[in-house]
Amino acid sequence: MGAQWKAKPKEAAANARGKIFGRLVKEIMIAARNGADPDMNPKLRLAVHQAKKASMPKETLERAIKKGAGLSGEVVHFEHTTYEGFAPHQVPLIVECVTDNINRTVAEIRVLFRKGQLGASGSVAWDFEHVGLIEASSDNGADPELAAIEAGAQDFEEADEGNTLFVTDPTDLDVVSRALPEQGFTVNTAKLGYKPKNPVSNLTPEQLEEVEAFLEAIDAHDDVQNVYVGLSV
């Protein structure tokens, strides 16, 4: 399934745009705490890039930056929180959330994990690598292996819709993101995330369907930003 689990298109289509914007707004606001100028703030620069790729309206983007940087007069405080555990059939996963109420979020995440197993911090993180993940595309047939070498990525693999996923050291995410366009690739998304070391495989169709249903319920939660799953299909 790759490094990050994504909902099936037919399930995600209904309100995907609104959910994507909601997630991006939170990321922009958190990144903007360290400065409202994307040129001086790498995390904000990446978040703004992703928002533009998603066709976020300029007004929405600018409002999110101002709120996050404390320039709008509004007090909004979001926090990152991470949960670890297992989906059905002992499939490990890491769930990243952004919330303005941790107590509410953890209570609701516990309910969603009833069909799996919510673990303590570190219970499954050892089975994932913390990496930079850059999804990029090329319209001119650029060689991903050469691009990875020249841009300084650690590895690459095929992603959805003919794209390429470049894997980097966490500290090299911004540098590689800036270098890939020179190698003929357009960066679609760039973020820090998790790559499974030993993904579970050989589930039956029925077991896989059960895992998918569990993951879709997790992903649908308003506070969930990313879901990383140790599953190979």
LINMOLIN-V685417 format. One record per backbone hydrogen bond with DSSP energy under -0.5 kcal/mol. NH is the residue of the N-H (numbers start at 1). CO is the residue of the C=O. E is the energy in kcal/mol with one decimal. If there is no record, write none. Layout:
NH,CO,E + NH,CO,E
This chain:
5,227,-2.4 + 11,8,-0.6 + 12,8,-2.3 + 13,9,-1.7 + 16,12,-0.7 + 19,15,-2.0 + 20,16,-2.9 + 21,17,-2.5 + 22,18,-2.2 + 23,19,-2.3 + 24,20,-2.6 + 25,21,-2.8 + 26,22,-1.7 + 27,23,-2.0 + 28,24,-2.7 + 29,25,-2.5 + 30,26,-2.3 + 31,27,-2.4 + 32,28,-2.4 + 33,30,-1.1 + 34,31,-1.5 + 35,32,-1.8 + 38,36,-0.7 + 40,37,-1.5 + 41,37,-0.6 + 41,38,-0.6 + 45,41,-2.5 + 46,42,-2.2 + 47,43,-2.0 + 48,44,-2.8 + 49,45,-2.2 + 50,46,-2.2 + 51,47,-2.0 + 52,48,-2.4 + 53,49,-2.2 + 54,50,-1.6 + 55,52,-1.6 + 56,51,-2.6 + 61,57,-2.2 + 62,58,-2.8 + 63,59,-2.2 + 64,60,-2.0 + 65,61,-2.0 + 66,62,-2.2 + 67,63,-2.4 + 68,64,-2.5 + 69,65,-2.3 + 70,66,-0.6 + 70,67,-1.0 + 71,66,-3.0 + 72,66,-0.8 + 76,74,-0.8 + 78,76,-0.5 + 79,99,-2.6 + 81,97,-2.2 + 83,95,-2.7 + 84,119,-0.6 + 85,93,-1.8 + 86,117,-2.9 + 87,91,-3.4 + 90,87,-0.7 + 91,87,-0.8 + 91,88,-0.6 + 92,90,-0.7 + 93,85,-2.3 + 94,228,-2.6 + 95,83,-3.1 + 96,94,-0.5 + 96,226,-2.7 + 97,81,-3.1 + 98,223,-2.5 + 99,79,-2.4 + 105,101,-2.2 + 106,102,-2.8 + 107,103,-1.6 + 108,104,-2.1 + 109,105,-2.7 + 110,106,-2.1 + 111,107,-1.4 + 112,108,-1.8 + 113,109,-1.7 + 114,111,-1.5 + 115,112,-0.6 + 116,113,-1.9 + 117,86,-2.5 + 119,84,-3.0 + 123,120,-2.3 + 126,122,-0.6 + 127,124,-2.1 + 128,125,-1.8 + 129,195,-2.9 + 131,129,-0.7 + 131,193,-2.3 + 132,168,-2.5 + 133,191,-3.5 + 134,132,-0.5 + 134,166,-2.7 + 135,133,-0.5 + 135,189,-2.0 + 136,134,-0.6 + 136,164,-2.8 + 137,186,-2.3 + 144,142,-0.6 + 147,143,-2.5 + 148,144,-2.6 + 149,145,-2.0 + 150,146,-2.8 + 151,147,-2.7 + 152,148,-1.3 + 153,148,-2.2 + 154,167,-2.4 + 155,167,-1.7 + 157,165,-1.8 + 159,163,-2.7 + 162,159,-0.7 + 163,160,-2.0 + 164,136,-3.1 + 165,157,-3.2 + 166,134,-3.4 + 166,164,-0.7 + 167,155,-2.6 + 168,132,-2.4 + 172,169,-2.0 + 173,170,-1.0 + 176,172,-2.8 + 177,173,-2.1 + 178,174,-1.8 + 179,175,-1.4 + 180,176,-2.2 + 181,177,-0.6 + 182,179,-1.0 + 183,180,-1.8 + 184,181,-1.4 + 185,180,-1.8 + 186,137,-3.5 + 187,185,-0.6 + 188,135,-3.0 + 189,135,-1.7 + 191,133,-2.2 + 193,131,-3.2 + 195,129,-2.3 + 197,127,-2.9 + 198,127,-0.7 + 200,230,-2.5 + 208,204,-2.9 + 209,205,-2.1 + 210,206,-1.7 + 211,207,-2.2 + 212,208,-2.8 + 213,209,-2.1 + 214,210,-1.8 + 215,211,-2.6 + 216,212,-2.5 + 217,213,-1.7 + 218,214,-1.9 + 219,215,-2.8 + 220,216,-1.6 + 221,218,-1.5 + 224,221,-1.3 + 225,96,-3.2 + 226,96,-1.4 + 228,94,-2.9 + 230,92,-3.0 + 231,229,-1.5 + 232,200,-3.5
